[in-house]
Amino acid sequence: MLYSDKDFILGLAKNIKVYRKIMRLTQVELAGRIGMDKQNLWAIEAGKSNPQILTLVKIASGMGITVPLLLSFDFDYPKYIEQKTEYTARKHTIPRTKKRK
């Protein structure tokens, strides 16, 4: 059973690719639908990128499926959390919205 960070990324990558092929979409077509560069989609499908949740929403929406479906793969969450790994958070930026008058 899968339980490491890399296992999770690879499981997600595999599901994205599988569902894209089921929907008979090329990387170019899916990337075009969601406004993403093909190279970014390739990196996600190759397990070389850890996509943000909103990117997963766009990918799932572009294929007409749900994010939970993309995350449906064999992963041992209890074993994952037992690992003694150091978490490094991304630097987050929150887009500013215009104030309403």
Backbone as JSON, one array per atom type, in Angstrom:
{
  "sequence": "MLYSDKDFILGLAKNIKVYRKIMRLTQVELAGRIGMDKQNLWAIEAGKSNPQILTLVKIASGMGITVPLLLSFDFDYPKYIEQKTEYTARKHTIPRTKKRK",
  "N": [[0.85, -1.18, 0.0], [0.4, 2.28, -0.61], [2.15, 5.04, 0.91], [3.86, 7.27, 1.16], [4.95, 10.72, 0.56], [5.78, 10.92, -2.12], [4.55, 8.63, -3.16], [1.87, 9.41, -2.94], [1.73, 11.64, -4.69], [2.41, 10.35, -7.08], [0.29, 8.5, -7.3], [-1.89, 10.24, -7.59], [-1.08, 11.5, -9.97], [-1.18, 9.35, -11.75], [-3.95, 8.79, -11.73], [-4.99, 11.16, -12.83], [-3.98, 11.03, -15.43], [-5.11, 8.59, -16.31], [-7.92, 9.12, -16.18], [-8.02, 11.27, -17.95], [-7.4, 9.98, -20.33], [-9.53, 8.17, -20.48], [-11.55, 9.98, -20.95], [-10.91, 10.59, -23.46], [-9.12, 12.65, -24.14], [-6.38, 14.65, -25.17], [-3.24, 15.75, -23.76], [-2.79, 18.34, -24.64], [-5.38, 19.16, -25.39], [-6.79, 19.02, -22.92], [-5.26, 20.78, -21.36], [-5.69, 23.14, -22.81], [-8.44, 23.49, -22.38], [-8.51, 24.21, -19.71], [-6.87, 26.36, -19.44], [-4.1, 26.04, -19.04], [-0.57, 25.59, -19.37], [0.73, 23.08, -21.55], [3.08, 21.88, -20.71], [3.02, 22.17, -17.94], [0.84, 20.55, -17.25], [1.87, 18.13, -18.17], [4.0, 17.81, -16.33], [2.57, 17.46, -13.95], [1.14, 15.08, -14.51], [3.29, 13.38, -14.78], [4.15, 13.1, -12.25], [5.91, 14.91, -11.23], [5.27, 17.27, -10.15], [3.58, 18.96, -7.54], [0.45, 19.61, -7.43], [-1.61, 22.47, -6.67], [-4.68, 22.71, -4.78], [-6.7, 24.16, -6.16], [-5.84, 23.89, -8.74], [-6.27, 21.19, -9.11], [-9.05, 21.23, -9.0], [-9.6, 22.63, -11.37], [-8.52, 20.84, -13.27], [-10.09, 18.51, -12.82], [-12.65, 19.58, -13.38], [-12.29, 20.27, -16.05], [-12.32, 17.79, -17.18], [-14.79, 16.93, -16.6], [-15.3, 15.6, -14.23], [-15.07, 14.82, -10.67], [-13.07, 16.2, -7.96], [-12.74, 14.42, -5.72], [-12.86, 11.98, -7.1], [-10.48, 12.02, -8.55], [-8.77, 11.72, -6.43], [-9.14, 9.17, -5.62], [-7.54, 6.54, -4.89], [-5.39, 3.83, -3.89], [-4.17, 4.45, -0.82], [-2.4, 4.66, 2.16], [-3.44, 6.3, 4.67], [-3.31, 6.35, 7.6], [-0.75, 5.15, 8.03], [0.82, 6.96, 6.67], [0.64, 9.31, 8.22], [1.96, 8.48, 10.48], [4.6, 8.56, 9.83], [7.74, 10.08, 10.45], [8.31, 12.8, 9.28], [9.52, 15.96, 8.16], [7.54, 18.76, 7.71], [7.32, 21.12, 5.17], [5.99, 24.08, 4.48], [4.48, 25.72, 1.65], [5.16, 29.0, 0.43], [2.6, 31.13, 0.85], [0.38, 33.14, -0.98], [-2.22, 35.43, -0.95], [-4.64, 36.4, -3.17], [-5.4, 39.77, -3.73], [-8.47, 41.46, -3.42], [-10.57, 43.8, -5.08], [-11.82, 46.61, -3.38], [-15.19, 47.1, -2.65], [-17.36, 49.76, -3.54]],
  "CA": [[0.0, 0.0, 0.0], [1.17, 3.52, -0.75], [2.06, 5.87, 2.09], [4.81, 8.39, 1.21], [4.6, 11.9, -0.24], [5.99, 10.58, -3.53], [3.48, 7.69, -3.52], [0.63, 10.16, -3.11], [1.86, 12.42, -5.92], [2.37, 9.41, -8.22], [-1.08, 7.98, -7.39], [-2.69, 11.32, -8.17], [-0.64, 11.67, -11.36], [-1.71, 8.22, -12.53], [-5.39, 8.97, -11.89], [-5.25, 12.25, -13.78], [-3.7, 10.52, -16.77], [-6.1, 7.55, -16.63], [-9.22, 9.74, -16.46], [-7.9, 12.05, -19.19], [-7.48, 9.04, -21.46], [-10.92, 7.68, -20.52], [-12.34, 11.06, -21.56], [-10.37, 10.72, -24.83], [-8.52, 13.97, -24.28], [-4.92, 14.74, -25.17], [-2.76, 16.76, -22.81], [-2.98, 19.65, -25.26], [-6.8, 19.49, -25.31], [-7.17, 19.3, -21.53], [-4.57, 22.01, -20.96], [-6.4, 24.24, -23.45], [-9.74, 23.66, -21.72], [-8.39, 24.79, -18.37], [-5.97, 27.5, -19.46], [-2.82, 25.65, -18.46], [0.45, 25.18, -20.34], [0.85, 21.63, -21.67], [4.24, 21.44, -19.93], [2.6, 22.06, -16.55], [0.01, 19.35, -17.15], [2.79, 16.99, -18.29], [4.73, 17.66, -15.07], [1.64, 16.9, -12.97], [0.88, 13.68, -14.88], [4.54, 12.62, -14.61], [4.46, 13.02, -10.83], [7.02, 15.81, -10.97], [4.71, 18.51, -9.61], [2.57, 18.81, -6.5], [-0.51, 20.66, -7.79], [-2.45, 23.08, -5.65], [-6.04, 22.2, -4.82], [-7.48, 24.81, -7.21], [-5.41, 23.29, -10.0], [-7.01, 19.92, -9.2], [-10.44, 21.57, -9.32], [-9.64, 22.95, -12.79], [-8.28, 19.61, -14.02], [-11.29, 17.67, -12.72], [-13.73, 20.25, -14.1], [-11.99, 20.16, -17.47], [-12.65, 16.43, -17.63], [-16.17, 16.64, -16.24], [-15.34, 14.69, -13.08], [-14.9, 15.5, -9.39], [-11.77, 16.08, -7.31], [-12.65, 13.15, -4.99], [-12.57, 10.88, -8.03], [-9.04, 12.08, -8.82], [-8.05, 11.3, -5.22], [-9.55, 7.8, -5.29], [-6.52, 5.52, -5.17], [-4.95, 3.11, -2.7], [-3.2, 5.22, -0.05], [-2.51, 4.32, 3.58], [-3.38, 7.55, 5.41], [-2.77, 6.17, 8.95], [0.7, 4.91, 7.98], [1.42, 8.21, 6.21], [0.73, 10.27, 9.33], [2.9, 7.94, 11.46], [5.97, 8.86, 9.41], [8.37, 11.23, 11.11], [8.9, 13.65, 8.25], [9.36, 17.38, 8.42], [6.66, 19.42, 6.74], [7.73, 22.46, 4.75], [4.86, 24.72, 3.81], [4.75, 26.66, 0.57], [4.89, 30.4, 0.74], [1.27, 31.38, 0.32], [-0.06, 34.51, -1.25], [-3.67, 35.51, -1.12], [-4.92, 37.48, -4.11], [-6.17, 40.9, -3.18], [-9.67, 41.79, -4.17], [-10.88, 45.23, -5.09], [-12.83, 46.99, -2.41], [-16.45, 47.57, -3.22], [-17.75, 51.11, -3.1]],
  "C": [[0.89, 1.24, 0.0], [1.05, 4.37, 0.51], [3.06, 7.03, 2.17], [4.3, 9.57, 0.39], [4.68, 11.56, -1.73], [4.91, 9.61, -4.0], [2.17, 8.43, -3.78], [0.65, 10.93, -4.43], [1.76, 11.51, -7.14], [0.98, 8.8, -8.4], [-2.02, 9.0, -8.01], [-2.36, 11.5, -9.65], [-1.23, 10.58, -12.25], [-3.21, 8.39, -12.77], [-5.72, 10.07, -12.89], [-5.07, 11.75, -15.2], [-4.75, 9.49, -17.21], [-7.44, 8.19, -17.0], [-9.16, 10.61, -17.71], [-8.03, 11.14, -20.39], [-8.89, 8.45, -21.6], [-11.81, 8.71, -21.22], [-11.89, 11.35, -22.98], [-9.86, 12.14, -25.11], [-7.0, 13.84, -24.35], [-4.52, 15.74, -24.1], [-3.0, 18.16, -23.36], [-4.44, 20.08, -25.14], [-7.22, 19.85, -23.89], [-6.53, 20.6, -21.06], [-5.28, 23.23, -21.55], [-7.72, 24.53, -22.79], [-9.62, 24.43, -20.41], [-7.4, 25.96, -18.3], [-4.62, 27.24, -18.83], [-1.84, 25.33, -19.59], [0.53, 23.66, -20.36], [2.0, 21.11, -20.81], [3.89, 21.29, -18.45], [1.75, 20.81, -16.33], [0.89, 18.1, -17.26], [3.51, 16.75, -16.97], [3.84, 17.06, -13.98], [1.4, 15.42, -13.25], [2.12, 12.81, -14.71], [4.92, 12.49, -13.14], [5.61, 13.91, -10.43], [6.56, 17.14, -10.37], [3.63, 18.17, -8.59], [1.54, 19.92, -6.71], [-1.29, 21.19, -6.6], [-3.88, 22.59, -5.83], [-6.87, 22.86, -5.92], [-7.08, 24.31, -8.59], [-6.12, 21.96, -10.19], [-8.47, 20.17, -9.55], [-10.55, 21.86, -10.82], [-9.46, 21.69, -13.64], [-9.52, 18.72, -14.01], [-12.44, 18.28, -13.52], [-13.54, 20.15, -15.61], [-12.3, 18.8, -18.05], [-14.08, 16.05, -17.29], [-16.3, 15.64, -15.12], [-15.12, 15.5, -11.81], [-13.48, 15.3, -8.85], [-11.69, 14.78, -6.49], [-12.36, 11.95, -5.88], [-11.08, 10.85, -8.36], [-8.23, 11.54, -7.64], [-8.39, 9.88, -4.79], [-8.49, 6.81, -5.75], [-6.05, 4.96, -3.83], [-3.85, 3.89, -1.99], [-3.45, 4.98, 1.42], [-2.34, 5.59, 4.43], [-2.86, 7.36, 6.85], [-1.24, 5.96, 8.95], [1.43, 6.19, 7.56], [1.65, 9.15, 7.39], [1.7, 9.79, 10.4], [4.35, 8.24, 11.1], [6.49, 10.1, 10.13], [9.08, 12.07, 10.05], [8.64, 15.1, 8.6], [8.53, 18.0, 7.31], [7.19, 20.81, 6.45], [6.59, 23.06, 3.94], [5.33, 25.6, 2.67], [4.53, 28.07, 1.08], [3.57, 30.74, 0.07], [1.04, 32.87, 0.09], [-1.55, 34.48, -1.5], [-3.94, 36.68, -2.07], [-5.77, 38.56, -3.45], [-7.37, 41.15, -4.06], [-9.91, 43.29, -4.08], [-11.98, 45.5, -4.07], [-14.07, 47.51, -3.14], [-16.77, 48.94, -2.69], [-19.17, 51.14, -2.63]]
}
